């Protein structure tokens, strides 16, 4: 049986957090870069652009592997890659071309493996369950897994994505070029975490204006 942690030790424990700045700080807070995040939204909502912007920003804090299971290396992905200025990330990001869960796990066992793994989209990891996710997270407790999910009726599509949402420290729903962030790292009195993240100003303004007419 593992040793219980005292009340004093809980209160005095120190954690390494990412010093986010600007709008990233206002939306995400100062998060630990380990565990689970979930991003979900419908097609044409700005989700891909947001995810790639997030990947680019995360390279400031660690090495990122973006597993494009849905598209793979394609012209549309290349255009989105260029649109966010990913060239600035240099060697701190790599693209995984439709790697499965077992391949990703094998990659993470190597020396100098990525710190942050983005899975786009989780629905394309066939027969992947919440148990598989918990096993992967438990095997690599110091890694951050960012799952991207399709959406159905405003919810993550499928039982696996819905269960991952409960496990996620940060949950992000994308609609109308705006990301709605729910984060466990929110500190309201400091305006850290919880603010909406605008992906494309003009597109968001037009979408939400038309929606309220």
N, C-alpha and C positions, 0 to 999 in steps of 0.2 A: 504494500500500500504506500502510495506517495505521501511525503510529509506535508501536512497542512501548513498554510501560510498564515502567519499571525496578522492581526489587525494592524499593528504597527508597521509591519513589512509591506502590507498592501498600500498603506498611506505614504510610505517613503519610497516606493518603487519608482525607478526612473525609466523612461521610454524614449527611444530615438524617433523623432518626428521630422517630417520634411518641412522646411521653412518656406512654405508657399508665400507668394506675394501678390499684390494687386487684386485683380478680379478672381484669380484662382484662390487666393486666401479668403475672399469674401464668400465664395461659393463652397469651397471644400474644407476650410479651416486648416489646421496644421496636422495632417494625417500621418499615421504610421504607414510605411510602404511595405506592408505585409498583410496577409489575409486575403480578403475577397472584396471586390467592387463589382457592381452590375450597372450596365448602361443598356437601356431598351427604348425602342421607339419604332414608329412606322416608317415605311419606305418614303423617301422624298422629304423627310422632316429635317434634314441637316445632320443626321446621326453620324454618317461616315466622316464628314468634315470635322465634327466635334471630336470624334474618337481619334482622328489623326492629329488634331491640335493638342489633345490630351497626351497622346504618345510623345509628341515633340516636346511638350513641357516636361514630362516625366524624365526625359533623357538628361535633364539638368541634375537629377538626383540618383540615377542608376541606369543600367543598361536594359534596353527594352527589346523584346521580341514580339513582333506583331504577326500572329498566325492568321493569315487570310484564308480561311477555310471556304468561305462562300465564293469569293472572286478569284483568289489566287493572283499570280502575277498577270495583270491584264492592262489594257490601255486605259480603261476607266479608273482603275486604281492608281496607275501612274499619273494620270491627270490630277487626281485628288492629292496624291503625294507631293506633286509640284505646287499645287495650289496653296498648301499650308507652309511651303518653304522648308520641307523636310531636309533639304540639302544641308541646312544649318546644324542638324543633329549629327552629321558625320557618321562615324563608326559606332556611335552609341545606340543605334537602332538597326535591327535586322528584320528582314521579311521572311517568314516561314511560309512556304508555298503549300498550303493545304495539308499540314501535318496533323496526324491524329493524336489522341490523348497518350497513347503508348509511346509514340515518337517524341512527343514533348517531354514526357517523364524521363525518357532516356537521355534527351538533350540536357535536362536540368541536373543530371547526375555528373556531368562533365565538369572539369575545372573551369573556372571563369565563365560559368553559365550565366544567362541573363538574370537580372534581378526582378524584372517585371514582365509578365507574360499576358498578352492581350489575345483573347480567343474570339474570333469574329466569323461566324456566329455560333453560339453554343448548340443550336439546333442541328448543325452539320456534323457534330460529333455524335454519330449514330449510336443509339443504345447507351448513351452516357447518362448516368443517374446521379442523384444527390450523394449516394454512397461513394461513387467513383470520385466525385468532387472532394468529399471530405477526406478520402484516402489520399488524394493528390496533395491537398492542402496540408494534411498531417505529415506527409513524407517530406515536404519542403516548407517548413513553418516560417522561414525567413523570406520567402518569395511573396510577391503580390500578384494575384490572379485577377485580371480584369475581364469579365465576361461581357460580351455584347449579345443582346438577344433581340429577336424579332418581337413584334407586339401583336396582340389580338384583343380588341375591345378595351384598349387602355391598360392592359396587363401584359407582363412577360408571357410569351407564347410557350405553352407546355408546362408540365409538372416540374421538370428539372429546373428550368429557368425560374419558376415561381418559388421553388424551395431554395435555390441559390440566393434569391432576393432576401429571404429571412436571415441568411448567414452573412450577408454583405454589410460591411461597415459603412459603405457609401453606396447609395442607390440613386441613379440618375435617369429620369425619363425625359426623352427628347420629343418635342412637338413644335412645329411651326418655327424652326430655327432658334429655339430657346431650350435650354437644358434646365430642368427643375431638379435641384440637388437636395437630397436628404442625407445628412452626414452625422455620424456619431461623434464627430470632432467639433461640433458647433459650440461656440462660446458667444452667445448673443450680445452680452454687454461689451464685447470687444469687436463686434461686427465681423466675427470670424465664422464662416460656414453658413449655409442655408440660403444665400442669395441666388437668384436666378442668373444663369450664365447665358448671355446673348451670343449666339453663334454668328449670325449675319443680321446686322442692324436693320437694313432696309427690308429684307425678307420677313423678319420677325414683326416689324411694324405693320407691314401690309397684311400679313396673315392674321394677326390678332385684331387689327382694326376691322377687317372684313368679317371676322368671326363674331364680333359683337354688334354688327349692324342688324 
